[in-house]
Amino acid sequence: MEYAILFLPLLGSVIGYFGRSLAKFFSEIITSLFVSISAILSLIIFWNGVEKNNYNNFVIFEWVSSGDFIANWSINIDPLSSVMLIVVTFVSALVHIYSIGYMSHDPHKPRFMSYLSLFTFSMLALVVSDNFLQLFFGWEGVGLCSYLLIGFWYKKESANNAAIKAFVVNRIGDFGLAIGIFLIFLYFGSINFNEVFQAAPQYIDKKISILGNETNLITFICIFLFIGAMGKSAQFLLHTWLPDAMEGPTPVSALIHAATMVTAGVFLVVRCSPLFEYSQTALNVVTIVGMITALFAASIALVQNDIKKIVAYSTCSQLGYMFFAAGIGAYHVAIFHLFTHAFFKALLFLGSGSVIHAFKDEQDIRNMGGVRKKLPFTYILMLIGTLALTGFPFLSGFYSKDAIIEFAYFKNSALGNYAAFIGIFTAFLTAVYSWRLFFKTFHGPYNNKNIPLNETQESPIVMLIPLFFLGIGALFSGFIFKEIFIGHHSNDFWQASIFFLNEIKHDHIPLWFLLITPILVVIAIPISFYYFIYNTKILEEFKNTNLPLHNFLLNKWYIDELYEVIFVKPIKKVGSFFWKTGDQGIIDKFGPDGISKIVKMISNKAVRFQTGYIYDYAFVMLIGLSILLTYLILH
């Protein structure tokens, strides 16, 4: 069963890709079927773990062996990986089914479906690994597949640029992860999770010298591991690739930003909790970066107009929640939010795709509106997703997001209190920009001048079925799984898969603190409707009087422009210098170009002897013969 979960998506990818020559329909059926089977088996594995405590580590084969270094290819099934299996396979299966309808007119759909399945396999290899090398393999596999999927419409220059940007930015984070893994092997002598984590207490006081400064070894390792997580999970400073990744097809956005690639960083930190727990400095860094990202991304989402980019920045913000939850030591709460977030965020992305489909690929919410009666099913399902994202009482996002804020409060530290405040304020901003998207998309006047209202129509049933299942998850996943994941007996479920050095005491919380977030979330609904639909002139006047602030947010805090000045342009100049002086001026001039010039010069001179007259050739032969005879006589 475990083997099938991992390798069925890979098999589906291979068959789907090479089976495209048989029938276009064949590839999408095979890939969707195999991933769906993997999802069903993952659910069985999860419940076997909950009911029977049935967890195993399967060694498939010895992958790398060199001296004392041994790395196996394994399938490690524990509570943490079983949860991730459900998230990855369930969302991926629904995205596959959705893509059958969404990509129906694309001539390259078999290749697209194959890439989706390969992406799923890479993520599964990552989450079931029992060592850092296999994790890194899955990590890079996910990065490669994201490049292929983001740039799937490769004839679009913007898609190509977005794919390259995602690949390059992620390589920065991956470099940090690689250094962390190298340090682990150098000092621990192993890359196996169990061996490294068991040995961690012995290295608590271990110091290493970096540029003459003494640094705690575990802190140093954890910082580099977190840099890898920052890149993959699009945290502040390494986030710039994520909004641009919206250039890919909408199913890609749902798969990358809901359940797979961006959650890999959170999974890494939680998996390495036995290391992070011994470094308060590293945990503080995780908390601070998560706080900044949550607030930063939410502020930008307030003024964006591209429907997919708004949801993308929302993903970035929610990942910030997960990280600062992990930073305060509430790893199980971070995974709980990861779990609920997968359902409502995939729902919002696929719902946005349904809207884009209805508007003939239009993505600007300013050119939408007034289609709630034309798209009734999409409307209801997007409403559920929006309510869940904002943390409306008793939907999935309410349980997980409020739990993060509460545990930050329970931390009873200055940083924990700051995190709780940022969490509450960001929750309000989340509600505002989410309802802005919803109201401008479905309510108010119809604003599209290119497409008549009667031409907009509901998506086909094959696209709505995945939305329905995700809607169920967005409604009930928080309530159903709260007690299992973060309840008073949650340690019985997580067991050794998550390590708590100092477990956060979950005492009784003040009533005012318990109510403040839900109240703000609910209040945001009428406020958003009034300012974004009923009386838009007030916001226009505010924008005009505060244009620098609006432009600051609209241009994403000018981070991309800053990188352009600091990194991109200088590196281009340096590269251009070495290209012109080193490559062209030296290597090519004295290498292939120089040799070719000499050969050409010699051939040009030699060709003069090729007159075509017999007497010229006879004369040359006579001279040659004379020289030869002279040589023989003299010797």
N, C-alpha and C positions, 0 to 999 in steps of 0.2 A: 504493500500500500504506500509506504513512504517513498519507495523508488518511483512509483507511478506519479506521485505528486510532483516530484522534481523533474522527471524526464519526459513526461507527456507533453508539456509545453514545448520542449526542445524538439521532440519528435514531430509535433504539429508544425513547428516552424520550418523544419526541413522538408516535410511532405508538402506543406502548403506552398513553399517557394518553388520546388521542382515540379509540383503537381499543377502549376498554373497552365502548363501546356495542354493538360487534359481537358480541363473545364474551369472557367472563371469561378463558377459557383463552388467547385470542389475545394479550393483552398480555404475559403471563408467558413465552410461547414466543418472541415477537419480541424482547423485551428480553434474555432469556437467550441467545438465538441470536446477536444482534448483538454482545454483549459477549464471548461465546465466540470468535467470529470475530476480534474485536479482540485477544484473548489469543493466538490461534494466530499471527496476523500479527506480534505483538510478539515472540514467540519466534523467528520467522524473522529479524526485524530484528536481534535480539541475536546470533544465530549468524552472520549475515552480517557483523556488526561484528567478532566474534571471529576468524572464518576469513578474511575478505576485507578487513578494515579498511574496510568500506563505511559511512561516516557522511556525512550531508548536512544542510544547513540550508535548508528550503523556506520561502520567503516567499509566503504565500497572498495577502495583499493589504495595502495601506497602510492602517493602521487609524486613526491620528491624525496629522494634519499641521498644525502651527501655527508659522510662522516657521522657526526652526532646529530646532524640536522635531518629530521624526518617530518614530513607533512603529508597527512592523509587526506583523501577526498571522502568526506563523511556527510551523513545526514543526522544532525543532532536535533532530536525532538525533546524539547523541554517546554515548560509553560510559556516562556517568552517567545520562542520560535513558533509554537503552536498558534498563538494569537496573531503573530505576523503572517503566518500561512493563510489564515482566514482572510485577513485584510487584503493581502496581495492577490490571492487567487479569486476571491469573490468579486472584487472590483474589476480585476482584469477580465474575468469571464463576461461580466455585464458590458464592459467597454468593447470587447470583441463582438458581442451580439449587436450592440448599438452601431458599431462601425459597418455592419452589413448594410444598414439603411443609409447611414450618413455618407459613406464612400461609394454608394451604388453607381454613381456616374463616373467614377475615377477609373481610367483604363489600367492603372497600376495597383489596383486594390489587392491582388494576391501578394504582391511584394509588401504592401503595407501590413496586411494581416500576419505575414511571416515575421516581420520586424516586431510587431506587438508580442507575439509568442516568444520570440527570442529575448525580448526585454523582460518578460515574465520569468523565464527560466533564469536569467542572470540575477534577478532580485531574489528568487527562491534559493539559488545557490548561496547568496549572501546571508540570508536569514537562518539557514540550516547549517551553516559552517560551525565547526568546532575549533578552528584555528584562524589565525590572522591572515595566512596566505590565501586560503579559500575565500575568506571574506573579501580580501583585496581583489581576487579574481572576479567575484560577483560585482564588487564595487566598480571596477573598470569596465566590466561587461555592460552594466547599467549605463555608464557614461557613454560608451560607444553606441549603444542602441538609441540613447537619447539624441545623439548627434544625427543618426540616420533618420529618426522620426521627426525631429524638429525641422530638419532640412529636407523632408520628404518631397515637398514641392520645390525641387532644386532649381527649377527654371525661374523662380522668384528670387531676385537678388537679396531682398530683405530676409527671406527664409534661410538662404545660404549664410548670410552674415550672422543671423541669430544662432544657427547651429554651430558655427565656428566660435562665436562668443561663449556659448554654453560650454563647449569643449575646452577652450583655453582657461576660462575662469575655474572650471572644475579641476583642471590639471594643477592649478595653484594649490587648491585644497588637498588634492591627492598627493602632492609632494610632501605636504605636512604629515599626512597619514603615513606615507612610506617611511619618513624619518622616524615617526613614533614606533612603527613596527621594527625598524632596524635597531633602535635603541632597546626595545624589549628583548629581541634575540641576543643582542650584544651583552646585556647584563643578566637576563634571566636564563639564557641558554636554551630557550624554547619559545615557540609561538603558539603552542596549544593553550586554549583558554583555561582549562582546569589547572594545568601546571603553573601557568603565569599567575593566575588569581590566588592559588594556594600559597605561592611563594611571596606574594605582595607584602604581607606583614613584616617579612625579614628586611625589606628595603625602605621602611618608613623613614629612617634617619640617614639613608644613603645620600651622599652629596657628590656632585660632579662639578668639575671646573669648566665654565664656559666663558672664554675671553677674560680669564683671570678672576671671574666671579663665581663664588660657590652657589650652586643651585640644587634644590632637592630633586632627586632623580625622578620620583613618581610624578611630581608637579610638572617637570619638564616633559615627560612622556605624555601626560594627560593633555597638556597644552597643544602639543603637536597632533594628537589624536583629535582634539576638538577643532583644530584648523581644518582637518579633513571633513569633519562633520559640518562646519560652517559653509564650506564650498558646496557640498552635496545638498544641504538643507537651506541654502540661500539666505544665510544670516548676514547681518549688517556688514558692509564692506565687500562681501563676496556674494551679494544678492543680485547683482546687476544683470545676470544672465536670465533670471527667471521671468521677468515681464516680457523680454524679447522672445522667449521661447513660445509665446502665444502665436508666433508665425506658423507653427505647425498646425496640422488638423486638430479640431476640437477633441476627438477621442484621445489624442496624444496628451493634450493638456490635462484631461481628466486622469489619465493613467499616471503621468509624471507627478502631478501636483496634488493628488489626493492620497494615493495609497502606496506608492512605490518609491521612486527616486528620492524625493525630498524628505521622506520619512526615514531614509537610511541613516542620516546623521543622528537623529534622535535614537534610533535603534542602537547605533554604535556606542553612544554615551551610556545608555542604559545597560547594554551588554557588558561594558567595561566599568560598571559601578563598583566592583571590588578594587579597582585602581583609583577611581575618582573619589571614593569615600576616604581615602588616606591623604587627600590633598585638598584642604579647604580653599587654598588659593585658586586651584583649577576650578572648583565648584563656584567660587565667587565670579570668576571670569565667565563661566557658562551662564550664570544668573544675569550678570550685567549685560552681556551680549544679547541674551534672550529678551530682556526688558527693552533695550534700545530698539531691537528689531520689531517687536510687537507694536510699539508706539510709532516708530518711523514708518513702517509699511501702512499702518492704519491712516496716518495723516496724509499720505500720498493718495491712497484709495479714495479719499473724500472728493478729489477734483478730477479724477480720471474719467474719460468718456468712452473708452473702449470696453465693452462688456466683459471680455475675457481678461483684460488687464486688471480690471477692478477685482475680479475673483482671484486672479493670480497674486495681487498684493494682499488680498485677504489670506491666502495660503501662507504667504511669507509672515504675516502677523501672527497667525495661529501657531506656526512653527516656533515663533518667539515665545508664546505661552508654554509650549512643550519644553523648550530648553530651560526657561527659568524655573519651571517645575522640577526638572531634573537637577538644576543647580542648587535648589534648596533641599535636595535629598528626597523629594517625592517622586521617585522614578516610576512607581506604579501608576501614579496619577498622570504622569506624562504619557505613558503608554495608553492609559484609558482615554485621554483626549485624542491621541493618535488614532485610536480605534473608532471613536464616534465621529471624528473629523473626516475620516475616509468616506463615510456614507454621505454626509450632507455636502461635503465639498465635491465629490464625484457627481452628486445630484445637481449641484449648481453649475458645474462645468458642462455636463451633458444637457441640462436644461437650457443653458446659454446656447449650446450648439443647436438645439431645437428652434430657438428663437432666430438664430443666424440663418438656419435653413429656411425658415418662413420668410425672412426678409432678403432672400437671394444673396447671402453672404455679406450683408450689411452688419457692422459690429459697433457702430457709434450709437449710443443710447439716445443721443439728441435727435436722431433720425428714426426713432421708434415711437412707442406710445399708442394707447387706445386699442390694443389687440387682445384684451383679456377674454372677450367673447369669441374671437376668432381662434384663439389657442387655449381652450378651456382646460385641457388636461395638463399642458405645459404650465399654465398659470397656477393651477392648484399645487403641482409638484414643486415648482419654483418657490411658491409661498411656504411650503413645508421646509424646503432647504434654507430659505432665508430666516425663518423662525428658529430653526435649529442652530444656524450659524450665529445668530445674535444672542443665543442663550435664553430664548423665551422659556418661561417656566414649564417644566416637565417634558420638554423635548430633549433629545440626546445631548446637544451642546450645553444645555443648562446644567446637567449633572457634572459633566467633565470640566467645563470652564469654571464653574463656581467652586468645584473641588480644588482647582489650582489656586484660586484666590484665597480660599480658606486655609489651605496648607501653608501658603506663604505667610498668612497671618499667624498660624500656629507655630511657625518657625521661631517667633518671638526674638527676632534680631532686627537690627536697623535695616539691613539689606532685604530681609524678608518683608518688612513693613513697606519699604519702597516698592518692592515687587508687587505687593498686594494693591497698593495705590495705583501703580501703572496698569495693573490688570483691570481694575475697576474703570479707570478712565478710558482705557483702550476698548473695553467692552461697550462703552457708550459710543465711541467713535465707530466701532464695528457696526453697531445697530444703525447709526446714521447713514453711513455709506452703503450699507446693504439695502436699506429701504429706499435710498436714492436710486439705486440700480433697479429695484423692483418697481417702484412707482413710475419712473421715467420709461421703463420698458413696456409696462402693461396699462398704465393709467394715463389720464390726461388726453389731450388731443393727439390725433394721428399726424405724425410729423414727417413722414417719408414722402418726398416729392417725386421719387423715381418709380415707386411701386404702388399701384392702386391698392386700397385696403382690401378689396374683394379678391385680390390675387394672393394674399397671405393665407396660408392654410396650415392646419395641424400636421405634425410630423407623422410618418407611417407608424403602424403598430410595432414594428420591429425596433424602432427607436424609443417608443414609449414604455415598452415592457421593462427594460433596464431601469428607467426612471422610477417606475412603480416599486420595484424591489428596493432600490436605494431610498425611496421615500419611506418605506417601512422601517429600514435601518435608521434613518434620520429621526423617525418618530419614537422608536422603542428601544434602540440599542443601549442608550444611557440607562434607562430604568431597569432593563433586564440584567445588564452586566455590572451595574454599579457595585453591588454587594460582593460579587466574585472578585472584581479587580481592585477595589479600594475600600471594601468593607472592613469591619473590625477583625475578621478572620481571613483577610486577603493573603496574609503570609502563608497560610495553609495551601493556597493555590500557587503562588509564585515560587515557593520553596527556595532553592538555591540559585534560581535563574536571575534573581535580583538580590543584591547584597545591601543590607542596611547596617551601617556601623552604629549610627545613633538614630533610631527610628523616631520620626516626628510624632509627638503626643497629639492625638486627635481629641481634644477636650471639647466641652460645650462652648459654642461660639455665641457672642452677644447677638441679640435679635436684630439690632440696628445694622450690624455688619452683614448679617444673613440676608437682609431685605434690600440693602442699598443697590446692589447690582441688578437684581430683577426689576426694581422700580425704575432705574435709569433706562434699562432695556425697553420696558413697556412705554415709558414716556417718550422715547425716541420715535415711536411710530407716528403719533399725531403731529409731533414737531416736524418730522421729515415730510409728511404729506402736505402740511401747511406751506412749508418753504419751497418744496420742490415741485408741487403741483398747483396748489391753490393760489399762492401769492409769490410768484417767482421774481417779481420786481425787487423785493427786499434783498435777495441774494445777489442780484445783478448790481444793485447799488453798493452792497458791501464789497463785492468783487472789484468794482471800479475804484472804490476808495482805498482798497487794500491790495492794489494790483501787484506790488512786489511780493507780498506774502502768497498770493494766488499763483504767481509765476514760479515762486520758489517751490511750492508743492507740486504744481503741474510739471515742472522740470525735474521732479524726483530728487530734490535737495541738491541738484547740480552735481551729483556724485559721478555720473558718466562724464560730464564735462571736466570735472576735476581729474579723473583718471586719464582723460584725453591729453590734458596739459602735462600732468606729472609723469605718466608712463608711456602712453601710446606714441605721441609725437617725438619725444626724445629717443625712444627705442627705434622708431622708424628712421630717424636721422642717423643714429648709430649704424643701423642695418644698411641704410643707403650708402653711408661712407665706406663700410667694409665691402659692400657689393661693388662699388665703383672703383675703389683703390685696390682692394685685396683680390676680389674675384676677377673683375674685368682688367684692372691695371697691372696685376702681377701674374696671377695664375693663368688666366686666359691669354694674356699678352705673350708670356714666355712659355706657355704650355701648348695647348691644342691650336690656339689661334696663331701663335708664333711659328709653330712647326708647319702648319698649313700654308702660311705665307711663304716660307722658304721653299716648300715643295712646289707651290704655285709659281714662284719666281724661276726656279730651276726648269720647271716644265715649259714655262713661257719662252725661256732662252733655248731650250732643247728643240722646241717645235720649229724653230727657224731652220733647222737642218732638214726638216721634212718638206722638201721642195716638190717632190713628185717626179723629178727628172732622173733618168737612169744614169746619165753621165755623172751627176753629182754623187750618187750612191757609189758608182764605180771608182770615182776619185777618192772618196773616203776609204773604201776598201783597200785601194792601192796604198794609201798612206799608212793604214793599219798594218798591211802586210809588210811594208818597208820597215816599220818600227819593230815588228816581230823578228824579221830576218836580221836586222842590225843587232838586236838583243842576243840572238842565238850565236852570231858570229863572234861577238865580243866575249861571250862566255863559253 
